[in-house]
Amino acid sequence: MLQIDPSTDLVFEAVGGTRTIEVKTDQATWQVESNQTWCKVEKSDGTHFTVTAEENTASEPMPQLKVDQKGTATPPWQELHLKLRSVSRLRPE
């Protein structure tokens, strides 16, 4: 089992911010990573991680945040993706 709460997309205002996510799993190990430089993730304990978005002054692609668990469950490897978006300060012309 692998679940995250909240499981909805996270939208950050242009000024950025930090959110805490709860991880529910029956496995002993899990990891989290971000594929964008403006979005940092850090495991805070065995059941939570924080997502920190920097200020967004330009248009950025929508990154994916991936939470993985490894173990002996069936299937032994599961992935969850949480979409993150940072609102741009720039308005389209």
Residue pairs with C-beta under 8 A, 6 or more apart in sequence:
1 24
1 25
1 26
1 73
2 23
2 24
2 25
2 27
2 30
2 67
2 69
2 78
2 80
3 23
3 24
3 25
3 80
4 21
4 22
4 23
4 24
4 67
4 80
4 82
5 21
5 22
5 24
6 21
7 80
7 82
9 82
9 83
9 84
9 85
10 19
10 51
10 65
10 82
10 83
10 84
10 85
11 84
11 85
11 86
11 87
12 19
12 53
12 56
12 84
12 85
12 86
12 87
13 86
13 87
14 55
14 56
14 57
14 86
14 87
14 88
14 89
15 55
16 52
16 53
16 54
16 55
16 56
16 86
17 52
17 53
18 50
18 51
18 52
18 53
19 50
19 51
20 44
20 48
20 49
20 50
20 51
21 48
21 49
21 50
21 51
21 82
22 47
22 48
23 30
23 32
23 47
23 48
23 49
23 67
24 47
25 69
26 71
26 73
27 69
27 70
27 71
27 73
28 71
29 69
29 70
29 71
30 67
30 68
30 69
30 70
31 43
31 67
31 68
32 41
32 43
32 49
32 65
32 66
32 67
32 68
33 41
33 65
33 66
34 40
34 41
34 51
34 63
34 65
34 84
35 63
35 64
35 66
36 60
36 61
36 63
36 84
38 53
38 54
38 56
38 60
38 86
39 51
39 52
39 53
39 54
39 63
39 65
39 84
39 86
40 51
40 52
40 54
41 49
41 50
41 51
41 52
41 65
42 49
42 50
42 52
43 49
44 50
49 67
51 65
51 84
53 84
53 86
56 86
56 87
56 88
56 89
57 88
57 89
57 90
58 88
58 90
59 88
59 90
60 86
60 88
62 83
62 84
62 85
63 83
63 84
64 81
64 82
64 83
64 84
65 81
65 82
65 83
65 84
66 79
66 80
66 81
66 82
67 79
67 80
67 82
68 77
68 78
68 79
69 77
69 78
70 76
70 77
